[in-house]
Amino acid sequence: MICPKIESQESLFSFLHENVISLPQNDISKIYSFWKNGFDELNFERPKDVKIIADKNLISSCQNIPENPWLLGIDFPIWFNTPEEKPKIIILGIDPLRNESTFKHLEAHSEKNVIIGTPYALNSARMRNGRQKDYWTLINKLSKENFVYLTDVYKTFFYTNSQSKRQRSYDYYKEKNSLAEHKKLLEKEIKLIEPDLIVTFGGISYAKLMDIKPPKLTINVELNVAKFENIPVLPMVHLSGWEKSKRNFLKNNDVDDENIGTGYYHIINNFLKTL
């Protein structure tokens, strides 16, 4: 089940309102209801009062976006299953990547608007059954036995709107020395969820969480296990990474499975048994 009601839900909506985008909490709740109600339908019609396209000026100042961003995106975290008597897992990605075709399809302005979505677009049945199939295979299997919460290090994505030097958002943040502020927001979010395990996808999410250079990710995960404030951290090759890297990762973790998503599930599930 996507986004069932959880104890920390109101605190989470307040966190998003205060630190990500200043939509009224009732509007945030409507977005989550829209995703939940249309989860299993390919062409679920969005009600007019559900605002997944918003004015960029509503984005919180603590997100540190530039004056003239291009292709702005925000990912709200989503979760599956309920946390009662189940291990709680945070899967941590990087940022809500957007492209021009999405803006055109939704008739959004590429410089004035921001499009609100979910990590890996898993709210969309079309995406789950298509391009994001490996992600969904993993999350679907994992959430049958665990509470799974997906979020990003950076809630906002953009390109700087300069033809001479167009940067992706996390490169811009690095140059502007605003990474520490994003880390503080991430720490707040983690405290709201109180996970038993954090899984990081890719080197960037690991580095920003741990404040250290990421290890070689293709080796056996047990050699890379770390702790963030006493929470085990499991660094994994990003599911959007090169096929060869993902296959090497599975092989080095003694997983022989043609399906990448299923293989990732076995790695995480085997680690959970050691906790």
DABELVEN-V360403 format. One record per residue. N is the residue number from 1. RES is the residue in one small letter. PHI is phi as a letter, one per 40 degrees, with the letter a starting at -180 (NA if undefined). D_LAST is the distance of its C-alpha to the last C-alpha in Angstrom with 2 decimals. Layout:
n->{N & N}
res->{RES & RES}
phi->{PHI & PHI}
d_last->{D_LAST & D_LAST}
This chain:
n->{1 & 2 & 3 & 4 & 5 & 6 & 7 & 8 & 9 & 10 & 11 & 12 & 13 & 14 & 15 & 16 & 17 & 18 & 19 & 20 & 21 & 22 & 23 & 24 & 25 & 26 & 27 & 28 & 29 & 30 & 31 & 32 & 33 & 34 & 35 & 36 & 37 & 38 & 39 & 40 & 41 & 42 & 43 & 44 & 45 & 46 & 47 & 48 & 49 & 50 & 51 & 52 & 53 & 54 & 55 & 56 & 57 & 58 & 59 & 60 & 61 & 62 & 63 & 64 & 65 & 66 & 67 & 68 & 69 & 70 & 71 & 72 & 73 & 74 & 75 & 76 & 77 & 78 & 79 & 80 & 81 & 82 & 83 & 84 & 85 & 86 & 87 & 88 & 89 & 90 & 91 & 92 & 93 & 94 & 95 & 96 & 97 & 98 & 99 & 100 & 101 & 102 & 103 & 104 & 105 & 106 & 107 & 108 & 109 & 110 & 111 & 112 & 113 & 114 & 115 & 116 & 117 & 118 & 119 & 120 & 121 & 122 & 123 & 124 & 125 & 126 & 127 & 128 & 129 & 130 & 131 & 132 & 133 & 134 & 135 & 136 & 137 & 138 & 139 & 140 & 141 & 142 & 143 & 144 & 145 & 146 & 147 & 148 & 149 & 150 & 151 & 152 & 153 & 154 & 155 & 156 & 157 & 158 & 159 & 160 & 161 & 162 & 163 & 164 & 165 & 166 & 167 & 168 & 169 & 170 & 171 & 172 & 173 & 174 & 175 & 176 & 177 & 178 & 179 & 180 & 181 & 182 & 183 & 184 & 185 & 186 & 187 & 188 & 189 & 190 & 191 & 192 & 193 & 194 & 195 & 196 & 197 & 198 & 199 & 200 & 201 & 202 & 203 & 204 & 205 & 206 & 207 & 208 & 209 & 210 & 211 & 212 & 213 & 214 & 215 & 216 & 217 & 218 & 219 & 220 & 221 & 222 & 223 & 224 & 225 & 226 & 227 & 228 & 229 & 230 & 231 & 232 & 233 & 234 & 235 & 236 & 237 & 238 & 239 & 240 & 241 & 242 & 243 & 244 & 245 & 246 & 247 & 248 & 249 & 250 & 251 & 252 & 253 & 254 & 255 & 256 & 257 & 258 & 259 & 260 & 261 & 262 & 263 & 264 & 265 & 266 & 267 & 268 & 269 & 270 & 271 & 272 & 273 & 274 & 275}
res->{m & i & c & p & k & i & e & s & q & e & s & l & f & s & f & l & h & e & n & v & i & s & l & p & q & n & d & i & s & k & i & y & s & f & w & k & n & g & f & d & e & l & n & f & e & r & p & k & d & v & k & i & i & a & d & k & n & l & i & s & s & c & q & n & i & p & e & n & p & w & l & l & g & i & d & f & p & i & w & f & n & t & p & e & e & k & p & k & i & i & i & l & g & i & d & p & l & r & n & e & s & t & f & k & h & l & e & a & h & s & e & k & n & v & i & i & g & t & p & y & a & l & n & s & a & r & m & r & n & g & r & q & k & d & y & w & t & l & i & n & k & l & s & k & e & n & f & v & y & l & t & d & v & y & k & t & f & f & y & t & n & s & q & s & k & r & q & r & s & y & d & y & y & k & e & k & n & s & l & a & e & h & k & k & l & l & e & k & e & i & k & l & i & e & p & d & l & i & v & t & f & g & g & i & s & y & a & k & l & m & d & i & k & p & p & k & l & t & i & n & v & e & l & n & v & a & k & f & e & n & i & p & v & l & p & m & v & h & l & s & g & w & e & k & s & k & r & n & f & l & k & n & n & d & v & d & d & e & n & i & g & t & g & y & y & h & i & i & n & n & f & l & k & t & l}
phi->{NA & c & f & c & c & b & d & c & c & c & c & c & c & c & d & c & c & c & b & b & a & c & c & d & c & c & c & c & c & c & c & c & c & c & c & c & c & b & d & c & b & c & b & c & c & c & c & c & c & c & b & c & b & b & c & c & c & c & c & c & c & c & c & f & c & c & c & b & c & b & f & c & b & b & b & c & c & b & a & b & g & b & c & c & f & b & d & b & b & b & b & b & b & b & a & c & d & b & b & c & c & c & c & c & c & c & f & b & c & c & b & b & b & b & b & c & a & b & d & g & f & c & c & c & c & c & c & c & c & b & c & b & d & c & d & c & d & c & c & c & c & c & c & c & b & a & c & b & b & b & a & b & d & b & c & b & b & a & b & c & c & b & c & c & a & c & b & c & d & c & c & c & c & c & c & c & f & b & c & c & c & c & c & c & c & c & c & c & c & c & c & c & c & f & c & c & a & b & b & b & c & g & c & c & c & c & c & c & c & c & g & a & c & c & c & c & c & c & c & d & c & c & c & b & c & b & b & b & f & g & b & d & b & b & c & b & d & c & c & c & c & c & d & c & c & c & c & c & c & c & c & c & b & f & b & b & a & c & c & c & c & c & c & c & d & c & c & c & c & c & c & d & c & c & c}
d_last->{24.76 & 25.38 & 25.40 & 25.46 & 26.37 & 23.54 & 23.89 & 23.84 & 26.28 & 29.40 & 27.81 & 26.65 & 30.18 & 31.61 & 29.45 & 30.77 & 34.30 & 34.38 & 32.58 & 33.01 & 36.14 & 38.40 & 38.71 & 39.18 & 36.00 & 37.84 & 38.31 & 34.62 & 33.92 & 36.54 & 34.90 & 31.60 & 33.65 & 35.52 & 32.42 & 31.06 & 34.46 & 35.25 & 31.89 & 33.21 & 36.72 & 38.00 & 40.79 & 39.88 & 42.53 & 41.49 & 43.36 & 45.64 & 43.90 & 40.53 & 40.64 & 38.39 & 41.20 & 41.86 & 44.07 & 42.48 & 43.96 & 41.43 & 38.58 & 37.42 & 38.90 & 35.52 & 34.70 & 37.45 & 38.98 & 42.35 & 45.67 & 46.28 & 43.04 & 43.22 & 41.03 & 38.91 & 35.71 & 33.12 & 29.83 & 28.58 & 24.84 & 24.14 & 21.39 & 20.77 & 19.89 & 19.46 & 16.53 & 17.18 & 14.44 & 12.48 & 9.60 & 11.86 & 12.21 & 15.06 & 16.80 & 19.17 & 22.50 & 25.72 & 28.70 & 30.73 & 33.11 & 36.47 & 39.59 & 43.26 & 43.30 & 40.93 & 43.27 & 46.28 & 44.84 & 44.05 & 47.31 & 45.57 & 47.17 & 45.38 & 46.28 & 46.55 & 43.73 & 39.95 & 38.15 & 35.04 & 32.44 & 28.74 & 26.30 & 27.36 & 29.95 & 27.70 & 29.91 & 32.60 & 32.89 & 35.13 & 32.65 & 29.71 & 31.98 & 33.42 & 32.43 & 28.89 & 28.13 & 25.21 & 23.51 & 24.21 & 23.10 & 19.60 & 19.51 & 21.20 & 18.85 & 15.64 & 17.20 & 18.09 & 14.66 & 13.37 & 15.25 & 16.19 & 18.28 & 20.41 & 22.31 & 24.14 & 24.52 & 28.21 & 29.32 & 32.84 & 34.24 & 37.81 & 40.22 & 42.70 & 46.07 & 48.01 & 49.63 & 49.97 & 46.35 & 43.98 & 40.40 & 37.12 & 35.57 & 32.78 & 35.46 & 37.71 & 35.08 & 34.62 & 38.39 & 38.83 & 36.17 & 34.48 & 30.92 & 29.96 & 31.03 & 28.81 & 25.83 & 26.67 & 26.79 & 23.41 & 21.95 & 23.73 & 22.30 & 18.66 & 19.44 & 20.95 & 17.91 & 15.21 & 12.41 & 8.64 & 9.03 & 12.41 & 13.82 & 17.19 & 20.03 & 22.47 & 23.36 & 25.12 & 22.33 & 20.07 & 23.09 & 24.03 & 20.65 & 20.16 & 23.91 & 23.85 & 25.04 & 22.55 & 21.62 & 22.88 & 20.83 & 21.90 & 20.16 & 16.87 & 14.13 & 12.15 & 15.37 & 15.30 & 11.90 & 13.06 & 12.53 & 14.86 & 15.54 & 12.16 & 10.49 & 8.79 & 11.67 & 12.01 & 15.79 & 17.53 & 21.19 & 22.84 & 23.75 & 27.28 & 27.45 & 29.69 & 29.37 & 29.48 & 26.57 & 24.38 & 25.52 & 24.88 & 21.35 & 20.72 & 22.60 & 20.76 & 17.43 & 19.20 & 19.60 & 23.14 & 23.79 & 26.93 & 25.40 & 23.61 & 21.79 & 20.53 & 19.47 & 17.42 & 15.79 & 14.84 & 13.33 & 11.11 & 10.36 & 9.63 & 7.08 & 5.39 & 5.62 & 3.83 & 0.00}
